Amino acid sequence: MRIDVISLFPEFVAQCAGFGVVGRAQERGLLSLHGWNPRDHAQGGYRRVDDKTFGGGPGMVMMIEPLQACLAQARAADSALAPLIYLSPQGRPLDQARVRELAAMPRLILLCGRYEGVDERFVRAEVDEEISIGDYVLSGGELPAAVLVDALARLQDGALNDAESAAQDSFEDGLLDCPHYTHPASHPLGEVPAVLRSGDHAAIARWRRQQALARTWRRRPDLLERAGLSEQDRALLQAWRDKHENGSEP
């Protein structure tokens, strides 16, 4: 997969993507990341990429011309067609289902806004989709772009050392993940649940599913409403609720 990032600070995204799973995906040739700076296409001695907003008010707006030239250069760098995704607080909230869809594409171009945002005419003419990583405001789109790159990289075949890791992550099946434990089994902070030490794989799978259901019910009940639970899932959750009448987590 190829990802092109249009940003006034492309090196920031590249640096964030140089570690861990994303760095490994690049080393293995599963993902290539390319940065493009609109300032390289700005005119004048100051190489301005922004100007005052029409109608008055604080802040500056990224200008059309440098962005158009930068986008054209990015598109020309590879023959594969790519949608332009604008990382924006006004965008569709990012979720794992959309990450899976995007991860199957051969190429994406990400646009990182700054200041008060991007001239709306450019957005309407060029942007295919706006994506938000949450209901809050950041200084620019670089961190959201790095978040999206990370989420996409881990879904590339071969990026994770264990292919099952991605399948067991939170949100992959619409639920939060179950609790996880490691050595030692006995510690002053508590004991590892006996079922996880039993060697009974069917019982372990059932326990993990029940814990994922219970944790989602406790922390994100909105997810349960659209998770499409089976009758077995509902029975597991009800059994947990009957055992923990006060709703506390084990």
C-alpha positions, 0 to 999 in steps of 0.5 A, spaced: 500 500 500 502 507 498 500 513 502 502 520 500 501 525 505 500 532 503 502 537 509 506 543 511 510 538 516 511 531 512 517 529 516 512 529 522 508 524 520 514 520 517 517 520 524 511 518 527 511 512 522 518 510 523 517 505 529 513 499 531 508 496 526 508 501 521 516 501 521 516 494 520 511 494 515 515 499 511 521 495 512 518 489 509 515 493 503 508 492 505 507 500 506 510 506 502 509 513 505 511 519 501 510 526 504 509 532 500 509 540 502 504 545 499 510 550 501 514 547 495 509 550 491 508 557 494 509 563 490 513 569 493 519 570 497 515 568 503 512 562 500 505 563 503 500 558 503 495 561 507 491 568 507 486 571 511 479 568 511 473 572 508 468 575 512 473 577 518 475 573 524 481 570 527 485 565 524 488 563 517 486 559 511 490 554 507 490 557 500 487 553 493 493 554 489 499 551 493 494 545 495 492 544 487 500 544 485 502 539 491 496 535 489 498 534 482 505 533 483 503 527 488 498 524 483 503 524 478 508 520 482 504 514 481 499 511 476 495 508 481 488 512 482 487 514 489 482 518 493 484 524 497 482 524 504 482 530 508 483 529 516 478 534 519 474 535 525 468 536 520 469 529 517 466 522 518 468 519 525 473 514 524 472 506 526 475 500 524 470 498 519 472 504 515 479 502 516 478 495 514 475 498 507 481 503 506 486 498 508 484 494 502 486 500 497 492 500 493 493 507 494 491 513 499 492 521 499 491 524 506 491 532 506 493 535 513 490 541 514 492 547 518 490 554 521 483 555 520 482 549 515 482 549 507 479 553 502 472 550 502 472 551 494 478 546 494 475 541 499 469 541 494 473 540 488 478 535 490 476 532 497 473 525 496 472 524 504 473 527 510 475 523 516 475 525 524 479 521 529 474 524 535 470 530 537 476 535 539 480 540 535 488 539 534 493 544 531 493 540 525 492 534 521 498 531 522 497 527 528 490 524 525 494 522 519 499 518 523 493 515 527 490 513 520 497 510 517 498 506 524 491 503 523 492 501 516 499 499 516 497 493 522 492 490 517 497 489 511 498 482 510 505 480 514 505 487 518 504 483 524 508 478 527 502 474 529 496 474 524 491 473 529 493 479 533 489 484 528 483 479 528 483 479 536 483 487 537 478 491 540 472 493 534 474 488 529 468 484 531 464 490 534 466 489 541 471 491 546 477 487 547 477 482 553 482 483 558 489 480 557 494 477 563 501 475 562 506 472 567 507 471 573 500 468 574 500 470 582 502 477 584 500 482 590 496 485 585 492 479 583 491 472 580 490 470 573 483 467 572 484 460 573 480 458 566 486 462 562 491 457 566 486 451 564 489 449 557 481 448 556 481 452 549 474 452 548 473 454 555 478 460 554 474 462 548 468 462 551 471 466 557 474 471 553 468 472 549 464 473 555 469 478 558 469 482 551 461 482 551 461 484 559 466 490 558 463 493 552 456 493 556 459 496 561 464 501 557 461 502 551 453 500 551 452 503 544 457 498 541 452 493 543 446 496 540 449 495 533 454 489 534 448 484 532 449 479 537 447 472 537 443 468 542 449 465 544 452 472 545 446 474 549 446 468 553 453 469 555 452 476 557 446 475 561 450 469 565 455 475 566 450 480 569 446 475 573 453 473 576 455 480 577 449 483 579 452 490 581 455 491 574 462 491 577 468 488 573 471 482 575 
